[in-house]
Structures are given as C-alpha cells and as structure tokens.
Amino acid sequence: MDDHHVGGRTNSTVTISVPVNDHRAILNSAQYDWPKETLENPHGLELLKAAACLRDFIDTRDYLINKLLRPLPEVLERLAELERRERTDK
C-alpha cells in the first residue's frame, strides 16, 4: 500500500492509502494531466490548493467508481441468472 497525497504533496498533507500499482499508474498519472501550476503550486496559493484538492477528489472518485462499483452490475446480473434458473428448476 502507498499513501496518496490528496491534492498533491505540495498542496495537502491529507493522504489516503491505496495499492501501490494503482497509486502510480492511476492516481499519480492523473495528477500529471493537471495544470503544472496547480500541481506544483510554487507560491503556496490557497486557491490552487483548493483547485488541486477538487481535482484529486474527482480523480479519486472516478478511481473508486471503477474499482468498486463498475463490476457490481455484472455480478448482480449473474446472480439474477442463477436466481432465475433456480426458480425455473423448482
């Protein structure tokens, strides 16, 4: 597991624990798509800190949706098929 700085290391001390590979390949990679000034925030501007935290919230929300929620409809559909078969076998 790795600690991901929400908003980037220069913008926030808040971290969340995520798998190392996901941290590097997904969340850190998403930060490289942000405006450089927002990610690096060399002057410590509060507005850029807020912008970075919002960007990261959106990226993290998308990450969690893809990891936790996106597979669920297919699982439920498979279970529904098992339930249907069970009902018709009676």
PyMOL Python script that loads the backbone (N, CA, C, O; Angstrom):
from pymol import cmd

cmd.read_pdbstr("""\
ATOM      1  N   MET A   1       0.836  -1.173   0.000  1.00  0.00           N
ATOM      2  CA  MET A   1       0.000   0.000   0.000  1.00  0.00           C
ATOM      3  C   MET A   1       0.886   1.243   0.000  1.00  0.00           C
ATOM      4  O   MET A   1       2.026   1.211   0.464  1.00  0.00           O
ATOM      5  N   ASP A   2       0.345   2.327  -0.524  1.00  0.00           N
ATOM      6  CA  ASP A   2       1.046   3.605  -0.626  1.00  0.00           C
ATOM      7  C   ASP A   2       0.135   4.705  -0.100  1.00  0.00           C
ATOM      8  O   ASP A   2      -1.090   4.595  -0.170  1.00  0.00           O
ATOM      9  N   ASP A   3       0.734   5.757   0.420  1.00  0.00           N
ATOM     10  CA  ASP A   3      -0.038   6.926   0.836  1.00  0.00           C
ATOM     11  C   ASP A   3      -0.108   7.906  -0.331  1.00  0.00           C
ATOM     12  O   ASP A   3       0.913   8.390  -0.819  1.00  0.00           O
ATOM     13  N   HIS A   4      -1.328   8.185  -0.764  1.00  0.00           N
ATOM     14  CA  HIS A   4      -1.554   9.134  -1.854  1.00  0.00           C
ATOM     15  C   HIS A   4      -1.915  10.480  -1.248  1.00  0.00           C
ATOM     16  O   HIS A   4      -2.870  10.584  -0.478  1.00  0.00           O
ATOM     17  N   HIS A   5      -1.150  11.512  -1.596  1.00  0.00           N
ATOM     18  CA  HIS A   5      -1.446  12.868  -1.117  1.00  0.00           C
ATOM     19  C   HIS A   5      -2.602  13.445  -1.922  1.00  0.00           C
ATOM     20  O   HIS A   5      -2.483  13.683  -3.124  1.00  0.00           O
ATOM     21  N   VAL A   6      -3.716  13.666  -1.245  1.00  0.00           N
ATOM     22  CA  VAL A   6      -4.895  14.221  -1.891  1.00  0.00           C
ATOM     23  C   VAL A   6      -4.606  15.682  -2.227  1.00  0.00           C
ATOM     24  O   VAL A   6      -4.395  16.505  -1.336  1.00  0.00           O
ATOM     25  N   GLY A   7      -4.598  15.987  -3.496  1.00  0.00           N
ATOM     26  CA  GLY A   7      -4.274  17.341  -3.938  1.00  0.00           C
ATOM     27  C   GLY A   7      -2.806  17.518  -4.279  1.00  0.00           C
ATOM     28  O   GLY A   7      -2.387  18.603  -4.680  1.00  0.00           O
ATOM     29  N   GLY A   8      -2.027  16.468  -4.123  1.00  0.00           N
ATOM     30  CA  GLY A   8      -0.594  16.564  -4.387  1.00  0.00           C
ATOM     31  C   GLY A   8       0.162  16.936  -3.124  1.00  0.00           C
ATOM     32  O   GLY A   8      -0.362  17.633  -2.255  1.00  0.00           O
ATOM     33  N   ARG A   9       1.382  16.469  -3.032  1.00  0.00           N
ATOM     34  CA  ARG A   9       2.209  16.661  -1.834  1.00  0.00           C
ATOM     35  C   ARG A   9       2.377  18.137  -1.464  1.00  0.00           C
ATOM     36  O   ARG A   9       2.401  18.478  -0.281  1.00  0.00           O
ATOM     37  N   THR A  10       2.494  19.009  -2.461  1.00  0.00           N
ATOM     38  CA  THR A  10       2.719  20.429  -2.160  1.00  0.00           C
ATOM     39  C   THR A  10       1.451  21.147  -1.717  1.00  0.00           C
ATOM     40  O   THR A  10       1.522  22.252  -1.180  1.00  0.00           O
ATOM     41  N   ASN A  11       0.298  20.535  -1.936  1.00  0.00           N
ATOM     42  CA  ASN A  11      -0.967  21.208  -1.647  1.00  0.00           C
ATOM     43  C   ASN A  11      -1.699  20.705  -0.413  1.00  0.00           C
ATOM     44  O   ASN A  11      -2.577  21.396   0.104  1.00  0.00           O
ATOM     45  N   SER A  12      -1.356  19.518   0.069  1.00  0.00           N
ATOM     46  CA  SER A  12      -2.113  18.957   1.188  1.00  0.00           C
ATOM     47  C   SER A  12      -1.296  17.901   1.913  1.00  0.00           C
ATOM     48  O   SER A  12      -0.511  17.173   1.305  1.00  0.00           O
ATOM     49  N   THR A  13      -1.495  17.833   3.213  1.00  0.00           N
ATOM     50  CA  THR A  13      -0.869  16.767   3.999  1.00  0.00           C
ATOM     51  C   THR A  13      -1.808  15.568   4.148  1.00  0.00           C
ATOM     52  O   THR A  13      -1.422  14.542   4.709  1.00  0.00           O
ATOM     53  N   VAL A  14      -3.033  15.696   3.651  1.00  0.00           N
ATOM     54  CA  VAL A  14      -4.014  14.617   3.743  1.00  0.00           C
ATOM     55  C   VAL A  14      -3.613  13.488   2.797  1.00  0.00           C
ATOM     56  O   VAL A  14      -3.323  13.720   1.624  1.00  0.00           O
ATOM     57  N   THR A  15      -3.602  12.269   3.321  1.00  0.00           N
ATOM     58  CA  THR A  15      -3.274  11.108   2.485  1.00  0.00           C
ATOM     59  C   THR A  15      -4.347  10.040   2.638  1.00  0.00           C
ATOM     60  O   THR A  15      -5.043   9.963   3.650  1.00  0.00           O
ATOM     61  N   ILE A  16      -4.457   9.219   1.600  1.00  0.00           N
ATOM     62  CA  ILE A  16      -5.293   8.026   1.655  1.00  0.00           C
ATOM     63  C   ILE A  16      -4.427   6.847   1.232  1.00  0.00           C
ATOM     64  O   ILE A  16      -3.523   6.998   0.409  1.00  0.00           O
ATOM     65  N   SER A  17      -4.695   5.704   1.780  1.00  0.00           N
ATOM     66  CA  SER A  17      -3.924   4.514   1.469  1.00  0.00           C
ATOM     67  C   SER A  17      -4.539   3.804   0.260  1.00  0.00           C
ATOM     68  O   SER A  17      -5.726   3.476   0.254  1.00  0.00           O
ATOM     69  N   VAL A  18      -3.711   3.574  -0.760  1.00  0.00           N
ATOM     70  CA  VAL A  18      -4.164   2.879  -1.966  1.00  0.00           C
ATOM     71  C   VAL A  18      -3.101   1.865  -2.382  1.00  0.00           C
ATOM     72  O   VAL A  18      -1.934   2.019  -2.022  1.00  0.00           O
ATOM     73  N   PRO A  19      -3.483   0.835  -3.133  1.00  0.00           N
ATOM     74  CA  PRO A  19      -2.480  -0.111  -3.625  1.00  0.00           C
ATOM     75  C   PRO A  19      -1.392   0.609  -4.430  1.00  0.00           C
ATOM     76  O   PRO A  19      -1.681   1.521  -5.204  1.00  0.00           O
ATOM     77  N   VAL A  20      -0.155   0.192  -4.240  1.00  0.00           N
ATOM     78  CA  VAL A  20       0.999   0.845  -4.869  1.00  0.00           C
ATOM     79  C   VAL A  20       0.820   0.991  -6.376  1.00  0.00           C
ATOM     80  O   VAL A  20       1.031   2.074  -6.922  1.00  0.00           O
ATOM     81  N   ASN A  21       0.438  -0.078  -7.046  1.00  0.00           N
ATOM     82  CA  ASN A  21       0.311  -0.018  -8.505  1.00  0.00           C
ATOM     83  C   ASN A  21      -0.764   0.970  -8.936  1.00  0.00           C
ATOM     84  O   ASN A  21      -0.580   1.692  -9.916  1.00  0.00           O
ATOM     85  N   ASP A  22      -1.880   1.012  -8.224  1.00  0.00           N
ATOM     86  CA  ASP A  22      -2.944   1.954  -8.552  1.00  0.00           C
ATOM     87  C   ASP A  22      -2.493   3.389  -8.282  1.00  0.00           C
ATOM     88  O   ASP A  22      -2.822   4.309  -9.031  1.00  0.00           O
ATOM     89  N   HIS A  23      -1.736   3.562  -7.202  1.00  0.00           N
ATOM     90  CA  HIS A  23      -1.234   4.896  -6.872  1.00  0.00           C
ATOM     91  C   HIS A  23      -0.389   5.440  -8.010  1.00  0.00           C
ATOM     92  O   HIS A  23      -0.580   6.570  -8.460  1.00  0.00           O
ATOM     93  N   ARG A  24       0.540   4.628  -8.464  1.00  0.00           N
ATOM     94  CA  ARG A  24       1.475   5.081  -9.509  1.00  0.00           C
ATOM     95  C   ARG A  24       0.810   5.170 -10.879  1.00  0.00           C
ATOM     96  O   ARG A  24       0.987   6.153 -11.599  1.00  0.00           O
ATOM     97  N   ALA A  25       0.047   4.144 -11.234  1.00  0.00           N
ATOM     98  CA  ALA A  25      -0.489   4.060 -12.591  1.00  0.00           C
ATOM     99  C   ALA A  25      -1.758   4.885 -12.804  1.00  0.00           C
ATOM    100  O   ALA A  25      -2.038   5.318 -13.922  1.00  0.00           O
ATOM    101  N   ILE A  26      -2.520   5.100 -11.743  1.00  0.00           N
ATOM    102  CA  ILE A  26      -3.805   5.770 -11.929  1.00  0.00           C
ATOM    103  C   ILE A  26      -3.826   7.150 -11.286  1.00  0.00           C
ATOM    104  O   ILE A  26      -3.984   8.155 -11.978  1.00  0.00           O
ATOM    105  N   LEU A  27      -3.667   7.205  -9.969  1.00  0.00           N
ATOM    106  CA  LEU A  27      -3.845   8.482  -9.273  1.00  0.00           C
ATOM    107  C   LEU A  27      -2.703   9.463  -9.536  1.00  0.00           C
ATOM    108  O   LEU A  27      -2.953  10.633  -9.826  1.00  0.00           O
ATOM    109  N   ASN A  28      -1.454   9.002  -9.438  1.00  0.00           N
ATOM    110  CA  ASN A  28      -0.339   9.908  -9.754  1.00  0.00           C
ATOM    111  C   ASN A  28      -0.364  10.307 -11.223  1.00  0.00           C
ATOM    112  O   ASN A  28      -0.102  11.460 -11.569  1.00  0.00           O
ATOM    113  N   SER A  29      -0.679   9.348 -12.079  1.00  0.00           N
ATOM    114  CA  SER A  29      -0.749   9.628 -13.507  1.00  0.00           C
ATOM    115  C   SER A  29      -1.796  10.693 -13.805  1.00  0.00           C
ATOM    116  O   SER A  29      -1.575  11.565 -14.645  1.00  0.00           O
ATOM    117  N   ALA A  30      -2.935  10.626 -13.122  1.00  0.00           N
ATOM    118  CA  ALA A  30      -3.993  11.627 -13.325  1.00  0.00           C
ATOM    119  C   ALA A  30      -3.498  13.016 -12.938  1.00  0.00           C
ATOM    120  O   ALA A  30      -3.865  14.003 -13.576  1.00  0.00           O
ATOM    121  N   GLN A  31      -2.673  13.102 -11.907  1.00  0.00           N
ATOM    122  CA  GLN A  31      -2.156  14.406 -11.475  1.00  0.00           C
ATOM    123  C   GLN A  31      -1.277  15.047 -12.548  1.00  0.00           C
ATOM    124  O   GLN A  31      -1.208  16.273 -12.637  1.00  0.00           O
ATOM    125  N   TYR A  32      -0.618  14.248 -13.346  1.00  0.00           N
ATOM    126  CA  TYR A  32       0.233  14.810 -14.412  1.00  0.00           C
ATOM    127  C   TYR A  32      -0.588  15.488 -15.504  1.00  0.00           C
ATOM    128  O   TYR A  32      -0.049  16.252 -16.305  1.00  0.00           O
ATOM    129  N   ASP A  33      -1.889  15.211 -15.538  1.00  0.00           N
ATOM    130  CA  ASP A  33      -2.763  15.875 -16.505  1.00  0.00           C
ATOM    131  C   ASP A  33      -3.271  17.225 -15.999  1.00  0.00           C
ATOM    132  O   ASP A  33      -3.868  17.986 -16.761  1.00  0.00           O
ATOM    133  N   TRP A  34      -3.041  17.525 -14.732  1.00  0.00           N
ATOM    134  CA  TRP A  34      -3.457  18.816 -14.184  1.00  0.00           C
ATOM    135  C   TRP A  34      -2.549  19.925 -14.709  1.00  0.00           C
ATOM    136  O   TRP A  34      -1.444  19.654 -15.178  1.00  0.00           O
ATOM    137  N   PRO A  35      -3.008  21.162 -14.631  1.00  0.00           N
ATOM    138  CA  PRO A  35      -2.099  22.270 -14.947  1.00  0.00           C
ATOM    139  C   PRO A  35      -0.872  22.212 -14.018  1.00  0.00           C
ATOM    140  O   PRO A  35      -1.005  22.004 -12.812  1.00  0.00           O
ATOM    141  N   LYS A  36       0.288  22.396 -14.586  1.00  0.00           N
ATOM    142  CA  LYS A  36       1.542  22.302 -13.822  1.00  0.00           C
ATOM    143  C   LYS A  36       1.532  23.243 -12.620  1.00  0.00           C
ATOM    144  O   LYS A  36       1.985  22.874 -11.536  1.00  0.00           O
ATOM    145  N   GLU A  37       1.022  24.446 -12.808  1.00  0.00           N
ATOM    146  CA  GLU A  37       0.993  25.448 -11.733  1.00  0.00           C
ATOM    147  C   GLU A  37       0.133  24.963 -10.560  1.00  0.00           C
ATOM    148  O   GLU A  37       0.451  25.240  -9.404  1.00  0.00           O
ATOM    149  N   THR A  38      -0.938  24.251 -10.850  1.00  0.00           N
ATOM    150  CA  THR A  38      -1.808  23.731  -9.786  1.00  0.00           C
ATOM    151  C   THR A  38      -1.107  22.609  -9.032  1.00  0.00           C
ATOM    152  O   THR A  38      -1.115  22.594  -7.801  1.00  0.00           O
ATOM    153  N   LEU A  39      -0.505  21.678  -9.749  1.00  0.00           N
ATOM    154  CA  LEU A  39       0.157  20.549  -9.099  1.00  0.00           C
ATOM    155  C   LEU A  39       1.359  20.995  -8.276  1.00  0.00           C
ATOM    156  O   LEU A  39       1.536  20.553  -7.141  1.00  0.00           O
ATOM    157  N   GLU A  40       2.175  21.858  -8.837  1.00  0.00           N
ATOM    158  CA  GLU A  40       3.406  22.266  -8.155  1.00  0.00           C
ATOM    159  C   GLU A  40       3.189  23.414  -7.168  1.00  0.00           C
ATOM    160  O   GLU A  40       3.872  23.486  -6.146  1.00  0.00           O
ATOM    161  N   ASN A  41       2.263  24.296  -7.459  1.00  0.00           N
ATOM    162  CA  ASN A  41       1.900  25.423  -6.600  1.00  0.00           C
ATOM    163  C   ASN A  41       3.120  26.037  -5.901  1.00  0.00           C
ATOM    164  O   ASN A  41       3.199  26.021  -4.672  1.00  0.00           O
ATOM    165  N   PRO A  42       4.070  26.576  -6.673  1.00  0.00           N
ATOM    166  CA  PRO A  42       5.327  27.045  -6.092  1.00  0.00           C
ATOM    167  C   PRO A  42       5.177  28.212  -5.111  1.00  0.00           C
ATOM    168  O   PRO A  42       6.061  28.443  -4.287  1.00  0.00           O
ATOM    169  N   HIS A  43       4.075  28.940  -5.195  1.00  0.00           N
ATOM    170  CA  HIS A  43       3.878  30.086  -4.302  1.00  0.00           C
ATOM    171  C   HIS A  43       2.942  29.762  -3.135  1.00  0.00           C
ATOM    172  O   HIS A  43       2.635  30.635  -2.322  1.00  0.00           O
ATOM    173  N   GLY A  44       2.488  28.507  -3.052  1.00  0.00           N
ATOM    174  CA  GLY A  44       1.623  28.094  -1.951  1.00  0.00           C
ATOM    175  C   GLY A  44       0.288  28.807  -1.921  1.00  0.00           C
ATOM    176  O   GLY A  44      -0.250  29.085  -0.849  1.00  0.00           O
ATOM    177  N   LEU A  45      -0.252  29.105  -3.097  1.00  0.00           N
ATOM    178  CA  LEU A  45      -1.525  29.826  -3.180  1.00  0.00           C
ATOM    179  C   LEU A  45      -2.686  28.957  -2.704  1.00  0.00           C
ATOM    180  O   LEU A  45      -2.837  27.814  -3.137  1.00  0.00           O
ATOM    181  N   GLU A  46      -3.501  29.510  -1.811  1.00  0.00           N
ATOM    182  CA  GLU A  46      -4.624  28.773  -1.243  1.00  0.00           C
ATOM    183  C   GLU A  46      -5.651  28.376  -2.304  1.00  0.00           C
ATOM    184  O   GLU A  46      -6.235  27.295  -2.229  1.00  0.00           O
ATOM    185  N   LEU A  47      -5.871  29.244  -3.287  1.00  0.00           N
ATOM    186  CA  LEU A  47      -6.832  28.912  -4.345  1.00  0.00           C
ATOM    187  C   LEU A  47      -6.358  27.717  -5.168  1.00  0.00           C
ATOM    188  O   LEU A  47      -7.168  26.880  -5.566  1.00  0.00           O
ATOM    189  N   LEU A  48      -5.067  27.631  -5.423  1.00  0.00           N
ATOM    190  CA  LEU A  48      -4.547  26.479  -6.154  1.00  0.00           C
ATOM    191  C   LEU A  48      -4.578  25.216  -5.296  1.00  0.00           C
ATOM    192  O   LEU A  48      -4.782  24.117  -5.812  1.00  0.00           O
ATOM    193  N   LYS A  49      -4.376  25.374  -3.986  1.00  0.00           N
ATOM    194  CA  LYS A  49      -4.518  24.217  -3.093  1.00  0.00           C
ATOM    195  C   LYS A  49      -5.940  23.669  -3.172  1.00  0.00           C
ATOM    196  O   LYS A  49      -6.147  22.458  -3.253  1.00  0.00           O
ATOM    197  N   ALA A  50      -6.911  24.572  -3.148  1.00  0.00           N
ATOM    198  CA  ALA A  50      -8.311  24.159  -3.237  1.00  0.00           C
ATOM    199  C   ALA A  50      -8.598  23.519  -4.596  1.00  0.00           C
ATOM    200  O   ALA A  50      -9.291  22.504  -4.673  1.00  0.00           O
ATOM    201  N   ALA A  51      -8.071  24.108  -5.659  1.00  0.00           N
ATOM    202  CA  ALA A  51      -8.267  23.546  -7.004  1.00  0.00           C
ATOM    203  C   ALA A  51      -7.668  22.140  -7.080  1.00  0.00           C
ATOM    204  O   ALA A  51      -8.279  21.232  -7.644  1.00  0.00           O
ATOM    205  N   ALA A  52      -6.484  21.963  -6.518  1.00  0.00           N
ATOM    206  CA  ALA A  52      -5.822  20.654  -6.545  1.00  0.00           C
ATOM    207  C   ALA A  52      -6.627  19.620  -5.760  1.00  0.00           C
ATOM    208  O   ALA A  52      -6.777  18.481  -6.202  1.00  0.00           O
ATOM    209  N   CYS A  53      -7.136  20.013  -4.611  1.00  0.00           N
ATOM    210  CA  CYS A  53      -7.937  19.081  -3.808  1.00  0.00           C
ATOM    211  C   CYS A  53      -9.214  18.688  -4.540  1.00  0.00           C
ATOM    212  O   CYS A  53      -9.626  17.530  -4.479  1.00  0.00           O
ATOM    213  N   LEU A  54      -9.843  19.633  -5.229  1.00  0.00           N
ATOM    214  CA  LEU A  54     -11.039  19.305  -6.007  1.00  0.00           C
ATOM    215  C   LEU A  54     -10.706  18.380  -7.172  1.00  0.00           C
ATOM    216  O   LEU A  54     -11.420  17.411  -7.430  1.00  0.00           O
ATOM    217  N   ARG A  55      -9.623  18.687  -7.867  1.00  0.00           N
ATOM    218  CA  ARG A  55      -9.210  17.815  -8.972  1.00  0.00           C
ATOM    219  C   ARG A  55      -8.947  16.402  -8.472  1.00  0.00           C
ATOM    220  O   ARG A  55      -9.357  15.425  -9.098  1.00  0.00           O
ATOM    221  N   ASP A  56      -8.258  16.302  -7.335  1.00  0.00           N
ATOM    222  CA  ASP A  56      -7.920  14.988  -6.809  1.00  0.00           C
ATOM    223  C   ASP A  56      -9.156  14.257  -6.302  1.00  0.00           C
ATOM    224  O   ASP A  56      -9.262  13.040  -6.453  1.00  0.00           O
ATOM    225  N   PHE A  57     -10.084  14.983  -5.707  1.00  0.00           N
ATOM    226  CA  PHE A  57     -11.340  14.360  -5.277  1.00  0.00           C
ATOM    227  C   PHE A  57     -12.040  13.716  -6.473  1.00  0.00           C
ATOM    228  O   PHE A  57     -12.520  12.585  -6.388  1.00  0.00           O
ATOM    229  N   ILE A  58     -12.093  14.441  -7.576  1.00  0.00           N
ATOM    230  CA  ILE A  58     -12.740  13.919  -8.788  1.00  0.00           C
ATOM    231  C   ILE A  58     -11.994  12.688  -9.300  1.00  0.00           C
ATOM    232  O   ILE A  58     -12.615  11.682  -9.642  1.00  0.00           O
ATOM    233  N   ASP A  59     -10.659  12.767  -9.353  1.00  0.00           N
ATOM    234  CA  ASP A  59      -9.861  11.625  -9.811  1.00  0.00           C
ATOM    235  C   ASP A  59     -10.053  10.418  -8.893  1.00  0.00           C
ATOM    236  O   ASP A  59     -10.194   9.290  -9.365  1.00  0.00           O
ATOM    237  N   THR A  60     -10.057  10.658  -7.585  1.00  0.00           N
ATOM    238  CA  THR A  60     -10.212   9.567  -6.622  1.00  0.00           C
ATOM    239  C   THR A  60     -11.612   8.981  -6.692  1.00  0.00           C
ATOM    240  O   THR A  60     -11.785   7.766  -6.591  1.00  0.00           O
ATOM    241  N   ARG A  61     -12.618   9.844  -6.866  1.00  0.00           N
ATOM    242  CA  ARG A  61     -13.998   9.361  -7.022  1.00  0.00           C
ATOM    243  C   ARG A  61     -14.098   8.439  -8.239  1.00  0.00           C
ATOM    244  O   ARG A  61     -14.691   7.363  -8.163  1.00  0.00           O
ATOM    245  N   ASP A  62     -13.516   8.868  -9.360  1.00  0.00           N
ATOM    246  CA  ASP A  62     -13.541   8.050 -10.577  1.00  0.00           C
ATOM    247  C   ASP A  62     -12.817   6.720 -10.355  1.00  0.00           C
ATOM    248  O   ASP A  62     -13.282   5.669 -10.796  1.00  0.00           O
ATOM    249  N   TYR A  63     -11.678   6.777  -9.668  1.00  0.00           N
ATOM    250  CA  TYR A  63     -10.904   5.569  -9.356  1.00  0.00           C
ATOM    251  C   TYR A  63     -11.757   4.595  -8.538  1.00  0.00           C
ATOM    252  O   TYR A  63     -11.818   3.405  -8.847  1.00  0.00           O
ATOM    253  N   LEU A  64     -12.414   5.106  -7.494  1.00  0.00           N
ATOM    254  CA  LEU A  64     -13.227   4.246  -6.637  1.00  0.00           C
ATOM    255  C   LEU A  64     -14.444   3.694  -7.377  1.00  0.00           C
ATOM    256  O   LEU A  64     -14.816   2.535  -7.188  1.00  0.00           O
ATOM    257  N   ILE A  65     -15.055   4.510  -8.206  1.00  0.00           N
ATOM    258  CA  ILE A  65     -16.187   4.022  -9.005  1.00  0.00           C
ATOM    259  C   ILE A  65     -15.732   2.870  -9.892  1.00  0.00           C
ATOM    260  O   ILE A  65     -16.403   1.841  -9.965  1.00  0.00           O
ATOM    261  N   ASN A  66     -14.605   3.035 -10.560  1.00  0.00           N
ATOM    262  CA  ASN A  66     -14.110   1.991 -11.462  1.00  0.00           C
ATOM    263  C   ASN A  66     -13.696   0.730 -10.719  1.00  0.00           C
ATOM    264  O   ASN A  66     -13.924  -0.376 -11.209  1.00  0.00           O
ATOM    265  N   LYS A  67     -13.093   0.877  -9.549  1.00  0.00           N
ATOM    266  CA  LYS A  67     -12.615  -0.284  -8.799  1.00  0.00           C
ATOM    267  C   LYS A  67     -13.720  -0.982  -8.013  1.00  0.00           C
ATOM    268  O   LYS A  67     -13.746  -2.211  -7.933  1.00  0.00           O
ATOM    269  N   LEU A  68     -14.632  -0.203  -7.434  1.00  0.00           N
ATOM    270  CA  LEU A  68     -15.600  -0.786  -6.522  1.00  0.00           C
ATOM    271  C   LEU A  68     -17.000  -0.961  -7.099  1.00  0.00           C
ATOM    272  O   LEU A  68     -17.669  -1.954  -6.811  1.00  0.00           O
ATOM    273  N   LEU A  69     -17.441  -0.020  -7.901  1.00  0.00           N
ATOM    274  CA  LEU A  69     -18.828  -0.056  -8.359  1.00  0.00           C
ATOM    275  C   LEU A  69     -19.018  -0.613  -9.760  1.00  0.00           C
ATOM    276  O   LEU A  69     -19.994  -1.320 -10.010  1.00  0.00           O
ATOM    277  N   ARG A  70     -18.111  -0.313 -10.676  1.00  0.00           N
ATOM    278  CA  ARG A  70     -18.288  -0.728 -12.064  1.00  0.00           C
ATOM    279  C   ARG A  70     -18.489  -2.239 -12.220  1.00  0.00           C
ATOM    280  O   ARG A  70     -19.277  -2.647 -13.073  1.00  0.00           O
ATOM    281  N   PRO A  71     -17.813  -3.090 -11.434  1.00  0.00           N
ATOM    282  CA  PRO A  71     -18.021  -4.536 -11.583  1.00  0.00           C
ATOM    283  C   PRO A  71     -19.363  -5.042 -11.034  1.00  0.00           C
ATOM    284  O   PRO A  71     -19.795  -6.138 -11.394  1.00  0.00           O
ATOM    285  N   LEU A  72     -20.022  -4.271 -10.181  1.00  0.00           N
ATOM    286  CA  LEU A  72     -21.201  -4.772  -9.493  1.00  0.00           C
ATOM    287  C   LEU A  72     -22.399  -5.095 -10.384  1.00  0.00           C
ATOM    288  O   LEU A  72     -23.040  -6.119 -10.148  1.00  0.00           O
ATOM    289  N   PRO A  73     -22.743  -4.297 -11.388  1.00  0.00           N
ATOM    290  CA  PRO A  73     -23.890  -4.678 -12.218  1.00  0.00           C
ATOM    291  C   PRO A  73     -23.737  -6.067 -12.851  1.00  0.00           C
ATOM    292  O   PRO A  73     -24.701  -6.831 -12.902  1.00  0.00           O
ATOM    293  N   GLU A  74     -22.545  -6.393 -13.326  1.00  0.00           N
ATOM    294  CA  GLU A  74     -22.335  -7.709 -13.931  1.00  0.00           C
ATOM    295  C   GLU A  74     -22.480  -8.819 -12.888  1.00  0.00           C
ATOM    296  O   GLU A  74     -23.046  -9.874 -13.177  1.00  0.00           O
ATOM    297  N   VAL A  75     -21.980  -8.586 -11.702  1.00  0.00           N
ATOM    298  CA  VAL A  75     -22.127  -9.573 -10.625  1.00  0.00           C
ATOM    299  C   VAL A  75     -23.611  -9.784 -10.313  1.00  0.00           C
ATOM    300  O   VAL A  75     -24.071 -10.919 -10.191  1.00  0.00           O
ATOM    301  N   LEU A  76     -24.347  -8.692 -10.188  1.00  0.00           N
ATOM    302  CA  LEU A  76     -25.778  -8.789  -9.898  1.00  0.00           C
ATOM    303  C   LEU A  76     -26.537  -9.488 -11.032  1.00  0.00           C
ATOM    304  O   LEU A  76     -27.456 -10.267 -10.783  1.00  0.00           O
ATOM    305  N   GLU A  77     -26.148  -9.204 -12.266  1.00  0.00           N
ATOM    306  CA  GLU A  77     -26.796  -9.849 -13.408  1.00  0.00           C
ATOM    307  C   GLU A  77     -26.529 -11.352 -13.416  1.00  0.00           C
ATOM    308  O   GLU A  77     -27.423 -12.136 -13.733  1.00  0.00           O
ATOM    309  N   ARG A  78     -25.322 -11.755 -13.074  1.00  0.00           N
ATOM    310  CA  ARG A  78     -25.019 -13.184 -12.983  1.00  0.00           C
ATOM    311  C   ARG A  78     -25.814 -13.842 -11.861  1.00  0.00           C
ATOM    312  O   ARG A  78     -26.341 -14.942 -12.029  1.00  0.00           O
ATOM    313  N   LEU A  79     -25.898 -13.171 -10.727  1.00  0.00           N
ATOM    314  CA  LEU A  79     -26.687 -13.708  -9.623  1.00  0.00           C
ATOM    315  C   LEU A  79     -28.165 -13.798  -9.999  1.00  0.00           C
ATOM    316  O   LEU A  79     -28.844 -14.756  -9.629  1.00  0.00           O
ATOM    317  N   ALA A  80     -28.662 -12.802 -10.732  1.00  0.00           N
ATOM    318  CA  ALA A  80     -30.049 -12.837 -11.181  1.00  0.00           C
ATOM    319  C   ALA A  80     -30.287 -14.040 -12.089  1.00  0.00           C
ATOM    320  O   ALA A  80     -31.336 -14.679 -12.010  1.00  0.00           O
ATOM    321  N   GLU A  81     -29.325 -14.348 -12.944  1.00  0.00           N
ATOM    322  CA  GLU A  81     -29.454 -15.513 -13.822  1.00  0.00           C
ATOM    323  C   GLU A  81     -29.496 -16.799 -13.000  1.00  0.00           C
ATOM    324  O   GLU A  81     -30.269 -17.706 -13.309  1.00  0.00           O
ATOM    325  N   LEU A  82     -28.673 -16.885 -11.961  1.00  0.00           N
ATOM    326  CA  LEU A  82     -28.718 -18.054 -11.082  1.00  0.00           C
ATOM    327  C   LEU A  82     -30.060 -18.145 -10.371  1.00  0.00           C
ATOM    328  O   LEU A  82     -30.626 -19.229 -10.232  1.00  0.00           O
ATOM    329  N   GLU A  83     -30.563 -17.007  -9.924  1.00  0.00           N
ATOM    330  CA  GLU A  83     -31.871 -16.987  -9.265  1.00  0.00           C
ATOM    331  C   GLU A  83     -32.970 -17.434 -10.229  1.00  0.00           C
ATOM    332  O   GLU A  83     -33.850 -18.211  -9.857  1.00  0.00           O
ATOM    333  N   ARG A  84     -32.917 -16.941 -11.467  1.00  0.00           N
ATOM    334  CA  ARG A  84     -33.916 -17.326 -12.472  1.00  0.00           C
ATOM    335  C   ARG A  84     -33.883 -18.832 -12.715  1.00  0.00           C
ATOM    336  O   ARG A  84     -34.927 -19.480 -12.779  1.00  0.00           O
ATOM    337  N   ARG A  85     -32.671 -19.386 -12.851  1.00  0.00           N
ATOM    338  CA  ARG A  85     -32.542 -20.825 -13.081  1.00  0.00           C
ATOM    339  C   ARG A  85     -33.078 -21.625 -11.897  1.00  0.00           C
ATOM    340  O   ARG A  85     -33.730 -22.655 -12.066  1.00  0.00           O
ATOM    341  N   GLU A  86     -32.793 -21.133 -10.713  1.00  0.00           N
ATOM    342  CA  GLU A  86     -33.256 -21.810  -9.516  1.00  0.00           C
ATOM    343  C   GLU A  86     -34.784 -21.821  -9.457  1.00  0.00           C
ATOM    344  O   GLU A  86     -35.382 -22.825  -9.068  1.00  0.00           O
ATOM    345  N   ARG A  87     -35.403 -20.734  -9.832  1.00  0.00           N
ATOM    346  CA  ARG A  87     -36.869 -20.641  -9.828  1.00  0.00           C
ATOM    347  C   ARG A  87     -37.489 -21.560 -10.868  1.00  0.00           C
ATOM    348  O   ARG A  87     -38.514 -22.189 -10.607  1.00  0.00           O
ATOM    349  N   THR A  88     -36.875 -21.645 -12.049  1.00  0.00           N
ATOM    350  CA  THR A  88     -37.452 -22.473 -13.118  1.00  0.00           C
ATOM    351  C   THR A  88     -37.194 -23.954 -12.880  1.00  0.00           C
ATOM    352  O   THR A  88     -37.905 -24.796 -13.429  1.00  0.00           O
ATOM    353  N   ASP A  89     -36.179 -24.295 -12.062  1.00  0.00           N
ATOM    354  CA  ASP A  89     -35.885 -25.705 -11.767  1.00  0.00           C
ATOM    355  C   ASP A  89     -36.828 -26.283 -10.730  1.00  0.00           C
ATOM    356  O   ASP A  89     -36.861 -27.500 -10.550  1.00  0.00           O
ATOM    357  N   LYS A  90     -37.592 -25.453 -10.047  1.00  0.00           N
ATOM    358  CA  LYS A  90     -38.484 -25.947  -8.986  1.00  0.00           C
ATOM    359  C   LYS A  90     -39.781 -26.441  -9.536  1.00  0.00           C
ATOM    360  O   LYS A  90     -40.642 -26.889  -8.780  1.00  0.00           O
TER     361      LYS A  90
END
""", "prot")
cmd.dss("prot")
cmd.show_as("cartoon", "prot")
cmd.util.cbc("prot")
cmd.orient("prot")
